[in-house]
Amino acid sequence: MKLENKTAIITGATSGIGKATALLFAEEGANLVITGRRSEKGKAVEAQCRQKGCRCVFIEADHSKLEDCQMIADAALKEFGQIDILFNNAGIVTKGTAETTSEEVWLDTMNINVTAVWHMCKLVIPHMKKQGQGVIVNNGSDWSVVAGKNAFPYIMSKGAVGMMTKAMALDYARENIRVNAVCPGDTFVDRWIEKGYFEGSDPVTIAEAVKESSAYIPMGRFGKPKEIAKAVLFLASDDSTFATGHLLLVDGGNTAQ
């Protein structure tokens, strides 16, 4: 019960890392506001969290819209009267080089992966300051600290998330608001099955995904969503009370190469 009597907002919680984190936070006693664009999946996660004995509210939201971000913060305060934890998990994965990336893809990637993170932080920080405490965890990537090929807009966005995390950590350290980022490597989430690793690419099979991961990840496999969720829990809980401005790599050793 590491999060007992805490209220957490988890964005992009309809699947993958967001869903795994919501379920883990529910087990740890948190009150939850979870968001996503897929209502049916969101309601299913809400029901699963409630079955674990926690209070949970799902809000269908598009995080590229400021008004939706405001709606989420307002709902958390109305339902629970406080916001202790914010996990900025919602994001999209896009591919391309500087030449091939379209204006539309660039703007969509930045709006969802960067601007929405800033909006959510901007909206909840005043309430955390009033409470005298708060924790923000941003979902970065191993590509927040190293680069890769043919993922220019995504890498740019996650690099921005890493520096945003550090900048906010410094700005609010004396306000007792900790800001950190979890930086997953390739994690076996729904998009591998639904669309492939990048938005718009062809679907891949489980066998193909496993073969590719074993070729370049030192641990020989993708991460599991719950493994990332446990790292988020560490950063969100009192187990990490002296950690702020940290980018926690959970990547199977990929960036150690």
Beta strands, then each sheet from edge to edge (+ up, - down):
strand 1: 7-10
strand 2: 31-36
strand 3: 56-60
strand 4: 85-88
strand 5: 134-139
strand 6: 177-184
strand 7: 247-250
sheet 1: 3+ 2+ 1+ 4+ 5+ 6+ 7+
end
